[in-house]
Each structure stands twice: as C-alpha cells, then as structure tokens.
Amino acid sequence: MKVLMINVVCGIRSTGRICTDIADALSAQGHEVKIAYGRETVPEKYQKYAVRIGSDVGVKRHVLKARVFDGVGFGSKSDTKKFIKWVREYDPDVIHLHNIHGYYINIEVLFDYLRTCGKKIIWTLHDCWAFTGHSAYCDAVQCEKWKIGCEHCPQIKEYPKSYLDRSKRNWIMKKKLMTGINDFSIVTPSHWLEALVKESFLNEYPIKVMIASFSVRASPLFNMILI
C-alpha cells in the first residue's frame, strides 16, 4: 500500500513527529510512505519520506498574501499544481492530511483534486482552522460564528494575522471546497475538537477521536489507514 501524508512540516514539532511516527510504523510493515511538507528543514533520518511542496520563495509570497488579503490557503497555486501533478504520478492508495495551513499549499487546487481522485482520504485536525473563516483557535475568544458563517473575525490580528478581514469569503470558500467528497474521514485528538467539528460544515463526514497511545500500531488512526 502507498500512503501520502501532507503536513506543514516533516519530522519536527508535534504534527511533524506524528507524521514520521506513522510513517516509520507503516514502513516497518512493508508499506510505501511519503510525507509532503511545506516549510523548514527535515531531519536526515526522515528525508527518505520527504517531498517538498514549493520553495522558501513560494512560502514568502503566500505569507504576503495572507498578511494583506487574509489569504491563508489561497496562495501557492502554481506550486500546488506542480505538487498535484507529482501526486497523480505517485498514485497513493491513501491520502492523509494534517495541517494544511501554514503558507505552503493552495486549498482550491488541493480539494479540486481530492474531490475527483477516488482515493481514501483521512484528515487529522489539530486545530479549528479547517472550519473557520480565519482563526485556528476560535475557542480562545469563545467565538461561534463559524457554525453558520464567519464575518468580522475577533482574531483577525492573531495567527494567521491579516490587515484585511475576509473571513466571510474564506468560510464560504472552505465550505464549498471541503464538503461533498467521497471516502473522506476526519480524526480529532480530543473529544472537545470532535464536538466542534460536529457543529461545523464538516459534520457530514465520519469523525473519530484518536486516543493517545504509546504504540502507533495500537492507535485508531493507524488502523484507519490500513483498513
């Protein structure tokens, strides 16, 4: 089986280490794994998995679009098109998304592909960004606008901070892009985040909570990839 993971980093920090832990476990069972990442360096021992999306220049351009036009996820179009061309050639059986915000990938190009690729897709959410119009941590200010449609974001100056507020447009675009996809499952690391997802536009998908485990092979997430 061929598995492709997509995350902002590979082999570093929490989400990057989650990806490489899963990759090591899958590889030990004879599966082929690649981790597409967008930023920073990859430790040497994990470079066998790593596939870079774009470049440092592309990330800087995406950051500029995000800062000025509230455009996180809507930059890096040409880099993402090149990446999707590679994905078609690699032809994975499973695509496992992690953090897709972070100024490195275009969600319009990505989800247009996911909608028609016919692959098994799993998305592990690590924060709230997927279903809000801007904020990754809407709970910090108890904002619930994302349930019906964002606007006038109270966290526009927080990550991913912007001078303009286009949270309304972003929420509409995300709902359009991220819904109605076949064979799509969501994983959350807590029941708290699971409850939020169930009140969002992503509630049409199966949602499972990933219980922390000392063994990657024992985790529900690992089993989901293999089934």
C-alpha positions in Angstrom: 0.0 0.0 0.0 1.1 3.6 -0.8 0.4 6.3 1.7 0.8 10.0 1.2 0.7 12.4 4.2 0.5 16.2 3.8 1.6 18.5 6.6 3.3 21.8 7.0 6.5 20.2 8.5 8.1 16.8 8.4 9.9 15.2 11.4 9.9 18.2 13.6 7.5 19.7 16.2 4.3 17.8 17.2 2.5 17.4 13.9 5.7 16.6 12.0 6.6 13.9 14.5 3.2 12.4 14.4 3.6 12.0 10.6 7.0 10.4 10.9 6.0 8.1 13.7 3.1 6.8 11.5 5.5 6.6 8.5 8.0 4.5 10.5 5.3 2.1 11.6 3.8 1.7 8.2 7.2 1.3 6.6 8.1 -1.4 9.1 5.1 -3.4 7.8 6.3 -3.0 4.2 4.1 -0.1 3.1 5.5 2.8 1.0 5.1 6.2 2.6 5.8 9.8 1.5 5.3 13.0 3.6 4.7 16.1 1.6 5.7 19.2 3.6 5.9 22.9 3.0 8.4 24.5 5.4 11.6 24.3 7.4 14.2 21.5 7.4 13.8 17.8 7.6 16.0 15.7 10.0 18.3 13.5 7.9 16.7 10.2 9.1 13.3 11.3 7.8 14.4 12.6 4.4 13.6 9.3 2.8 9.9 10.2 3.3 10.1 13.9 2.5 8.7 15.6 -0.6 8.9 19.4 -0.6 5.9 21.4 -1.8 7.1 24.6 -3.4 10.0 26.6 -2.0 11.0 29.3 0.5 10.2 32.0 -2.0 6.7 30.5 -2.5 6.1 30.5 1.2 7.1 34.2 1.5 4.7 35.1 -1.3 2.0 33.1 0.4 2.7 34.9 3.7 2.4 38.3 2.0 -1.0 37.3 0.5 -2.1 36.1 4.0 -0.9 39.3 5.8 -2.5 41.7 3.3 -5.6 39.9 2.0 -6.4 37.3 4.7 -5.4 34.6 2.1 -4.0 31.7 4.1 -4.7 28.6 1.9 -5.3 30.6 -1.2 -1.7 31.3 -2.2 0.9 28.9 -3.7 -1.3 28.0 -6.7 1.4 27.2 -9.2 3.4 25.2 -6.5 0.3 23.2 -5.6 -0.4 22.4 -9.3 3.1 21.1 -9.7 2.6 19.0 -6.5 -0.7 17.6 -7.7 1.0 16.5 -10.9 3.5 14.6 -8.8 0.7 13.1 -6.7 -1.0 11.7 -9.8 2.3 10.1 -10.8 2.9 8.7 -7.3 -0.7 7.4 -7.2 -1.2 6.8 -3.5 -3.8 4.5 -2.1 -4.4 6.7 1.0 -4.0 10.4 1.4 -3.7 11.6 5.0 -4.0 15.3 5.6 -2.7 17.0 8.7 -2.1 20.8 9.0 -2.7 22.3 5.5 -2.5 25.9 6.8 1.0 27.4 7.2 1.5 29.3 3.9 2.5 26.5 1.6 -0.4 24.9 -0.2 -3.5 26.1 -2.1 -6.7 24.5 -0.9 -8.6 25.2 -4.1 -6.2 23.2 -6.2 -5.8 20.5 -3.5 -9.5 19.9 -2.8 -10.4 20.0 -6.5 -8.1 17.1 -6.8 -9.3 15.3 -3.7 -12.9 15.6 -4.9 -12.2 13.6 -8.1 -9.2 11.4 -7.2 -11.1 8.4 -5.9 -8.6 7.8 -3.1 -9.3 7.1 0.6 -8.8 10.4 2.4 -8.2 10.9 6.1 -7.8 14.4 7.7 -6.4 14.7 11.2 -7.4 18.1 12.5 -5.0 19.7 15.0 -6.9 22.9 15.5 -10.0 24.8 14.3 -8.7 26.4 11.1 -10.4 23.9 8.7 -14.0 25.1 9.6 -13.5 28.8 10.4 -13.1 31.7 8.1 -9.8 32.7 9.7 -8.9 31.6 13.2 -7.1 28.4 14.2 -8.1 28.9 17.8 -11.6 30.3 17.8 -12.3 28.9 21.3 -9.8 31.4 22.8 -12.5 34.1 22.5 -15.5 31.7 22.6 -16.4 32.7 19.0 -19.1 30.5 17.5 -19.8 32.4 14.2 -18.2 29.5 12.3 -21.3 27.5 12.9 -23.3 29.4 10.4 -20.8 31.7 8.6 -17.9 33.8 9.7 -17.5 37.6 9.5 -15.8 40.4 11.4 -13.3 37.9 12.9 -12.4 38.9 16.5 -9.0 37.2 16.0 -8.0 38.8 12.7 -4.8 40.1 14.3 -3.9 36.7 15.7 -2.4 33.8 13.7 -2.7 33.8 10.8 -3.0 37.6 11.2 -4.1 39.9 8.4 -4.7 43.6 7.8 -8.0 42.9 5.9 -10.8 40.7 7.2 -12.1 38.3 4.5 -13.3 35.7 7.0 -16.8 35.7 5.4 -15.4 34.9 1.9 -13.0 32.3 3.3 -15.7 30.5 5.3 -17.9 30.3 2.2 -15.0 29.0 0.0 -13.9 26.4 2.6 -17.5 25.1 2.9 -17.7 24.8 -0.9 -14.3 23.1 -1.3 -14.3 20.8 1.7 -17.8 19.2 1.6 -19.3 16.5 -0.6 -16.1 14.4 -1.0 -16.4 10.6 -1.1 -14.5 8.3 1.2 -13.4 11.1 3.5 -13.0 10.7 7.2 -11.9 13.1 10.0 -9.8 12.3 13.0 -9.5 14.6 16.1 -7.1 14.3 19.0 -9.8 15.2 21.6 -13.5 14.9 22.3 -13.5 18.7 22.6 -12.5 19.2 19.0 -14.7 16.4 17.9 -17.7 18.3 19.4 -16.8 21.4 17.5 -16.4 19.5 14.2 -19.9 18.0 14.7 -21.3 21.5 14.8 -19.4 22.7 11.7 -20.0 22.2 8.0 -17.6 19.2 8.2 -20.2 17.2 10.2 -21.3 15.2 7.1 -18.1 13.1 7.4 -17.4 10.2 9.8 -15.4 11.6 12.8 -13.2 9.5 15.1 -11.2 10.5 18.2 -7.6 9.5 18.2 -6.9 8.3 21.7 -3.2 8.8 22.7 -1.2 5.6 22.7 2.4 4.7 23.4 2.2 2.4 20.4 1.4 3.9 17.0 0.3 0.5 15.8 -2.3 0.4 18.5 -3.9 3.7 17.7 -7.3 4.0 15.9 -5.6 6.3 13.3 -3.1 3.6 12.3 -5.9 1.1 11.9 -8.0 3.6 9.8 -5.1 3.9 7.3 -4.8 0.1 7.0 -8.5 -0.7 6.6 
